[in-house]
Amino acid sequence: MPADLAVIGLGHHGLPLAQAATAAGIGTVGYDTDPRSVAELAAGRSPVDGSLTVPEIRRMLSGGFRPTADPAELGRVRTAVLCAPTPPGPDHALDLTGVADAARALAARLRPHTTVLLESPVPPGTTEGLLRELLEAGSGLRAGRDFHLAYSPGRLDPGSRTHGFAGTPKVIGGLTPACTEAAAAFYGRLTDKVVRARGPREAETVKLLETNFRHVNIALVNEMAVLCHELGVDLWDVIRCAETKPFGFQAFRPGPGVGGHGVPVDTVGAHRPLRLVELAGQVNERMPQYVVQRAATLLNEHGKSARGARVLLLGITYKPDLPDRQGSPADEIARRLMDLGATVSYHDPHVPDWRVRELPVPRADSLYEAAAHADLTILLQHHRTYDLQGLAVKAQLLLDTRGATPGGASHRL
């Protein structure tokens, strides 16, 4: 099948898009500068934890998907979607190096009438500014006249059985009305609903709002967790009651930290900082430290010291039932416990090996045996395979950061 689409960047975002396109019968080539990722995909394996399963990748390959590290492939498609990573830099601003590299690779081979779409999280103005300038300079073509240019924020819920690609509306904002319609024609083949924004800046800001909304609300409920512990109030019962309100409330739940690939953005270039988002980031970044403080206090209350204590961490991924550890608070919690002199081990059915400070962390084979042996067990992630009622009986001492164990069976965050 000849390629009609190029997905540039085969990470957590690009792979699901390539999967959806291949399933829709679109000839898709996946381009990545990392030859190891390309080789893994060609062999039917995912180069990214928690993205796609082996059977899913094999179905993509049998459906005509072709992973490649050859940029020449980019000049043979009608649509190109940039899904390069944009990690936060030291100043918390998004690093656009990957987007710029992808744009240069595409620009050198860009043909007239191609539709170019950006899905990476970027500051508002990137599509019209950096991306447009690089594409025009490298191709000699003009956006909006010789090729279509638009932005569409990525909306993925990894592992969700409810919110798949087709059922999630796609927001698009084009440089011109014709650009918007070209983007709509492409995404209309993948999703049930396309939402047209006024332009690229509005579409880019949608991603900014959606990501910050999650982090701000998690920060609020994390602060409530600390307050409710001090007041002796069961926060999970409070949330259970509050979410019965049919308007004006959306339930978020506390945890040991905020993981995932959507990072909060509290500053956009030279513009005023988003103070509320900045504060939310500070609150969420303190949660691993708070968990360790609670752990040390619990041990002390039961006549034990953190120094020399055997601590078992359960679930070290950022999301339940997935192997993805991106942004998981488990690493920082393990480091802080080690700094207190604790001996740390872990159990996670999705993570066969784990290293902290370049050293392997012992993995427990038998969950109940390990919990019975540990001075303290900390539930960091609630995988569905965990029998928490049985675990609460076996564990000497259990700190539940997810509110998942039966009431009174453990100490909750």
N, C-alpha and C positions, 0 to 999 in steps of 0.2 A: 504494500500500500504506500503510495507516495505521500510524503509528509506535507500537511497543510498548515500545521501548527508547530511552533518551536516554544517549548517551555525552558526558559533560561534560569538555571538555579534549581538543582534537584534536592532540595532540603525538605523541611517539614511542611513548607507551603507549596513548593513546586510539584512534589510527587502526587499529592491528592488531586491537584488540578490536572496533571497529566493522566491520572487514573480516570477522572471523570470524562475527559476529552476522548480518551481511547474507548471507553465504554459507550460513548455516544457515536462511535464510528468515525471519529476524526483522526486522520493520519497524523500521528504526533511523534516528534523527535524531542528528546530531552537533552539539553546541553548543560554541561558543567565543566569547570576548569580543573576539577579534581579527578584525575584518571582513576583513582582508587574507588571513588563513588560510582563512576561509570562502569568499572569492571564488576563491582558488586552487583549492580543492577542487571548487567548483562548475564550474570550467573544466576539471576533469580533471587537475589538476596537484597534486603533493604540496607542501605548504608547509614540510615538514620533510625535510632531507637524510637519505637513508639509511633512510627509513621504508617507504614503499610506492612501487612503480613506477607510471608513468602508466597502463599497461594494467590494473594491479590497481585503481587508483582508478576508472577508467572502468567496470570490471566492477561495482564497488560502486554507482556511480551508476545503471547500467542495472538493478541488482538492487533499486533502491528507496531507497538511502541518500540522506539529505538533510542537507547541512551548513547550519547556520543560526547567526545571531547574535541571533536573537529569543528571549529567555528565556520567552516565552509558550508556546513549544513544550514546555517542561519540565512543564507542567501537564496534558499529554495522554497520558502514558505510564504503564505499569504498573511499569516497572523503570528506575532511574536509577543509572548507574555514574560515580562521580567519579574522574577521571584527571588531576587538576590537577598541575602540576609542583611539586616541593618542593625547590628548590635549597638547597645549604648556605649558611648565613650567615657573617658574619665570624668567629663563634665556633665554626664547624663544625657548629652545630646546624641542623636542617632548618627552612627558612622555610615556615611553614604558611599564608602569606597567600593563596596560590592556592586552597588547600582551603577556607579560610574564605569567600572570595568565592564559590566555587562552591556552598558550602552555603547561603549567604544567597540566592543566585539561585534555588536549588531550593526552599528553605523557603517563599518567598513564594507558591509555586504548588503546593506538595505536597498531594496528595490522599490520603484514607484508603486503606489496603490497598496502597499503593505499596511496592515493595521497593527500598531504598536501599543501595547497595554502594560501598565506598571501596576503591580499588586503589592510590592514591598511596603512596609510601614515607613513613611517618610514625612518630613515636616511639610506643612502646606506651602505650595509654591514650587515644589521640586519638579513636578511634571512640566510645568510651563517654563521653569528656569533651567536648572542643571540638565535634566534629561533632554529637553528640547534642544538646548544649545549643543550638547554633545552629539546628538543624532544628526542635526543639521550640519555641523562642522565636519563630521566624519563622512557624511554621505553626499553632501552637495545638494541634497533635497530639502524641501521646505515643508515643515509640519503644517497640516491643515490644508495644504494645496497639493503636495506630491504624495504625502502619506498621512494616514490617520493616527492621531495620538490621543490617548485617554488614560484615566486612572480609575482603578476599581479596588477598594480595600478588601484584603483577604478576610474571609469570615469562616474560620474552621473551628470545629469543636471536636478535637481528637478523641477517637474511641466512642463517640456518641452514636447511639442507635436511633436517636430521635431526629437529630439535626444533620442530615446528610447534605451533600453538595446540591442536589437537585431541589431539595425543599427549602433551601436557604436563599432568600432574595439577594440579588446581586446589585449593588449600587455602582453606578458608572457616571463619570463626568468627563466629557470630551473637550478638546481644545476649541472645536467648532461644533455646531449642530450636526454636521455631516460626520464628524469624528464620533460623537455620541451615538449616532445611529449605527455606525460601523461596529462599535463596541457592543451595542445592544443586539445586533444580528449575530455576533459571535456567542455572547453569553446566553442568548436565548436558546441556543442548542444544548446548553448544559444545565440550566436552571428553570424553574417554573415561573419565576417572576424577576423582572428587571426594573430597577428603580433609577430614574434619571435625575442626577443632581444638576445644579445650575452650571457647574463647570468643574475642572480638575481640583481647584482649591477646596471647593465644598466637599467633594468626594474624599480628598485627602484628610480633611478635618473630621469627617465621619469616623475614620479609624482612630484619630486622636481622642475623640469624645468617647467612643465605645471602650477603648482600652482604659482610659482614665476613670471612666464610670465604674468599671470593675474594681480597680485598685482603691478608689476612694471609699467605696462601700465596704470592701473587705477591711480597710483600715478602721472604719467606724465600728464594725462588729468586733474587730480585734481589741479595740479600746474598751468596748462594752464587756468583753470577756475578762479583762484585767479588773475593771470596776466591779463586775458581778462577783468575782472571786473574793474581792475585799469586803463586799457587802454580805457574802454568804447567800447569794441569789443564784438559782439555777438558770443560766442564760439560755440553755437549750429549751427549757420549758417556756421561757419568755418568747423566744423566736417561734416556737410551736403555736403559741397563742396569737402572737402578732400577725403571723401570716394568714390568719383567718380573715383579716380585714380585706374586703374585696376591692379596695381602691387605695392609692397613695402609699403603698408599701410593697417592697420586693424583698424576699428573704435572702440574706447572705449569711454564711456561717463562718465562724472563726477557725483558725488553724495555726500551725507552727510557723507559717510564713507563706509568701505568695510565690508560686512557681509559674512555669509556662513560658511561652515565647513572646507574648505581648507585654512589653515593658512600658511602665508609665513614662510619659514625657512631660516634664514640668517646665521646660524652657524651649522656645522656638526661635532660634536665631537671636537677633538683637531685640526681640519683642519682650514685653513684660513677662516675668515668670508667672506660672500658674501656682499661686501660693498654696491653695488647698491641696493640689496634687503633690507638691513638695512635702507638705506636712504628712500626707497619707503615706508617701514613700518612707518617711522617717519612722512612722508608726509600724509599718509592715516589716521594715528592716530590723526593728527591735524584737520581733517575736521569737526568733531562735534563741536570743539571749534570755528572754522571759521564760521560755520552756526549760532551759537549763537551770535557771534560778528556782523554778518550781520543783524540778527534779531534785536539786540539792536540798531544798527545804523538806521535801517529802522523806528523803533518806534520813535527814537529821531528826525529823519527828519520830522516826521508827528506830532511832538509836544507831544509825549508821552514818558513816562519812562518805562523801563523794569520792574521796581519795581511797582507791583500792576497791571501790564498789564495782560490781559486775552489772553493766547496763546493756539491755537488749533493745535495739531499735527495730520496730516493725513497720515495714512499708517505707521505702526510701525514694520512691518516685514522686513526681509532682502531682500526678493525677491517678485516681484509682484504676486498677486493672490494665495499666499500660506500662511498658518498660521505660518510658521517657523520663529522664531525670533532669531535664533542662530547668534550671532555677530552683530545684528542690532545696528546701531548707535543711535537709538531712545532713549535708556535708558540714555546714557551719555548726549544727548541733553536735555532731560527732567531734569536731575539732575542739569545741568548748568543753565538752565532757572530758576529753583526753587531757586538756589543759588543767582540769581539776584533779587529775590523777585517776579517773575512772577507766576501767577496762571495758571497751565497747565491742559488741558483736551485733549482727543484724540478721533479720530474716525478711526475704522478699521473694515471692514465687516468680517474679518477672525479672529479677536481677541476679544472675549467677555469680558475678564478681563485682567487688566494690573496693576502690582504693581511696584513702584519705591521706593527704600529705605524701603521696606516692607510695604509701604502705598499704598492703592488703588488710581489709577488715575481715575478721573471721565470720563465716556464714554459718548460721545454725541450720542443721538438716531437719531436726525434729523440733517443731515449734513448741509443743507443750513441754517437752523436756528442757528446752532452753529457757522458757519462761519460768519454770519451776526452779531452775538453777540460778537465774539472775536475781540480784538484789532488787532491781527495778526494771520493769518493762515499759517502754514508751511507744504508744501507738501514734505513728506519724502519718500513716496513710491507711485508709480502710479499704483493702482489697476484698472483693466479694468472697474469696476463698477462706477468709478468716472467720472461724467460729468464735466470736467474741465472748459469748456467754461461757463457753468452755474455757476460753483463755483466761477470763476473769477469775475462774475457780482455781486454775493451775498456777497463775502468777503470784509470786510473793507480794508484789506491790505493782500496781498498774496505773500509769498516767495516760489518760486518753485525751489527745489533743483534738479529736474530731467529734466528740460527743456521741460516739457510736455504740458504746457499751451500755448494758442495762443500768438504769438508775440505781445508785448505791453500790454497784459492783466494782467501781473504780473511782479514781480521783480524776475529775474532768478539768480541762484547761481553765 
